[in-house]
């Protein structure tokens, strides 16, 4: 029973499983599913290792400098939105405490004034989480698309 509860609370495996599904969808979408090197890498080492390898290939090949800057931009944007979501969560907690006195003394005497502020911070929190996820998805697709564009030379490396 504890394992069932633990797996629902800490969905690390689900997170990696959803990454694998999305990553493999991107590989199929860009026509790389029949590439022998990619098939072999997926079978032997898994989707995450292949993703890291593709990052390394892009990083080490100077002809992909423009793509690398786009991919890094998505990475930075995802990290920024993640940080903003944490800030929004902290703002929700502090505003709740000021308005309702959850932890300490109630500072704002009119609770109705807290609701619009909380709604704004809640909206900001969920919008930032959503945008961070979208940036990660774009980043993954850009990595796969970059490799697909240069497949003939880069992916002929034997493993």
C-alpha positions as CSV (number, residue, x, y, z in Angstrom):
1,X,0.0,0.0,0.0
2,X,2.8,2.4,0.9
3,X,4.4,1.9,-2.5
4,X,1.2,2.8,-4.2
5,X,0.9,6.0,-2.2
6,X,4.5,6.8,-2.6
7,X,4.3,6.3,-6.4
8,X,1.4,8.7,-6.6
9,X,3.1,11.3,-4.4
10,X,6.4,11.2,-6.1
11,X,5.7,10.6,-9.8
12,X,9.4,10.6,-10.9
13,X,8.8,7.5,-13.0
14,X,5.7,9.1,-14.7
15,X,7.7,12.2,-15.5
16,X,10.5,10.2,-17.2
17,X,7.9,8.0,-18.9
18,X,6.1,11.0,-20.3
19,X,9.5,12.4,-21.5
20,X,10.2,9.1,-23.3
21,X,6.8,9.1,-25.0
22,X,7.2,12.8,-26.1
23,X,10.8,12.3,-27.2
24,X,10.0,9.2,-29.2
25,X,7.0,11.0,-30.8
26,X,9.4,13.8,-31.9
27,X,11.8,11.3,-33.3
28,X,8.9,9.8,-35.4
29,X,7.6,13.2,-36.3
30,X,11.0,14.1,-37.8
31,X,11.4,10.8,-39.6
32,X,14.3,9.5,-37.5
33,X,12.5,6.4,-36.1
34,X,14.1,4.1,-38.8
35,X,17.6,5.4,-38.4
36,X,19.7,2.4,-37.3
37,X,21.9,4.5,-34.9
38,X,18.9,6.0,-33.2
39,X,17.1,2.7,-33.0
40,X,20.2,1.0,-31.5
41,X,20.8,3.8,-29.0
42,X,17.1,3.8,-27.9
43,X,17.2,0.0,-27.4
44,X,20.5,-0.2,-25.6
45,X,20.7,3.1,-23.6
46,X,17.2,4.6,-23.6
47,X,15.6,7.8,-24.6
48,X,17.2,10.0,-21.9
49,X,20.7,8.9,-22.9
50,X,19.9,9.5,-26.6
51,X,18.6,13.0,-25.8
52,X,21.8,13.8,-23.9
53,X,23.9,12.4,-26.8
54,X,22.0,14.6,-29.3
55,X,22.7,17.6,-27.1
56,X,26.4,16.7,-27.1
57,X,26.4,16.2,-30.9
58,X,24.8,19.7,-31.4
59,X,27.1,21.3,-28.9
60,X,30.3,19.9,-30.3
61,X,29.5,20.6,-34.0
62,X,30.2,24.2,-35.0
63,X,27.8,24.0,-37.9
64,X,24.9,23.8,-35.4
65,X,25.9,27.0,-33.6
66,X,22.6,28.7,-34.6
67,X,20.5,25.8,-33.5
68,X,22.4,25.6,-30.2
69,X,21.7,29.2,-29.4
70,X,17.9,28.6,-30.1
71,X,18.0,25.4,-27.9
72,X,19.8,27.3,-25.1
73,X,17.3,30.1,-25.3
74,X,14.4,27.6,-24.7
75,X,16.4,26.2,-21.8
76,X,16.9,29.6,-20.2
77,X,13.2,30.5,-20.8
78,X,12.1,27.3,-19.1
79,X,14.4,27.9,-16.1
80,X,13.1,31.5,-15.9
81,X,9.5,30.4,-15.9
82,X,10.3,27.7,-13.3
83,X,11.8,30.4,-11.1
84,X,8.9,32.8,-11.6
85,X,6.5,30.0,-10.6
86,X,8.4,29.4,-7.3
87,X,8.3,33.2,-6.7
88,X,4.5,33.2,-7.4
89,X,4.0,30.3,-5.0
90,X,5.9,32.1,-2.3
91,X,3.9,35.3,-3.0
92,X,0.7,33.2,-2.6
93,X,1.8,31.9,0.8
94,X,2.9,35.4,2.0
95,X,-0.3,37.0,0.8
96,X,-2.4,34.3,2.4
97,X,-0.6,34.8,5.6
98,X,-1.1,38.6,5.5
99,X,-4.7,38.3,4.7
100,X,-5.8,35.3,6.8
101,X,-3.1,35.0,9.5
102,X,-2.3,31.4,8.8
103,X,1.2,31.5,10.4
104,X,1.4,34.8,12.2
105,X,-0.8,37.7,12.9
106,X,-3.3,38.9,10.3
107,X,-1.9,42.1,8.8
108,X,-4.6,43.0,6.3
109,X,-7.8,43.7,8.0
110,X,-10.1,43.5,5.0
111,X,-9.9,39.9,3.7
112,X,-11.8,40.7,0.6
113,X,-8.8,42.8,-0.6
114,X,-6.6,39.7,-0.5
115,X,-8.7,37.7,-3.0
116,X,-7.8,39.6,-6.2
117,X,-4.1,39.5,-5.3
118,X,-4.3,35.8,-4.6
119,X,-6.1,35.2,-7.9
120,X,-3.4,37.1,-9.8
121,X,-0.6,35.2,-8.1
122,X,-2.5,31.9,-8.7
123,X,-2.9,32.7,-12.4
124,X,0.7,33.7,-12.6
125,X,1.8,30.5,-10.9
126,X,-0.1,28.2,-13.3
127,X,0.8,30.3,-16.4
128,X,4.5,30.1,-15.5
129,X,4.3,26.3,-15.0
130,X,2.5,25.9,-18.3
131,X,5.0,28.1,-20.2
132,X,8.0,26.3,-18.6
133,X,6.6,23.0,-19.9
134,X,6.0,24.5,-23.4
135,X,9.6,25.7,-23.5
136,X,10.9,22.3,-22.6
137,X,8.8,20.7,-25.3
138,X,10.1,23.2,-27.9
139,X,13.6,22.5,-26.7
140,X,13.2,18.8,-27.1
141,X,11.7,19.2,-30.6
142,X,14.4,21.6,-31.6
143,X,17.1,19.1,-30.6
144,X,15.5,16.4,-32.6
145,X,14.8,18.7,-35.6
146,X,18.4,19.9,-35.6
147,X,19.7,16.3,-35.7
148,X,17.1,15.4,-38.4
149,X,18.4,18.3,-40.5
150,X,22.0,17.1,-40.4
151,X,21.3,13.4,-40.1
152,X,23.2,12.2,-43.1
153,X,26.6,13.3,-41.7
154,X,26.2,13.3,-37.9
155,X,24.3,10.1,-37.3
156,X,26.5,7.8,-39.3
157,X,28.8,7.5,-36.3
158,X,29.0,3.9,-35.2
159,X,28.4,3.1,-31.5
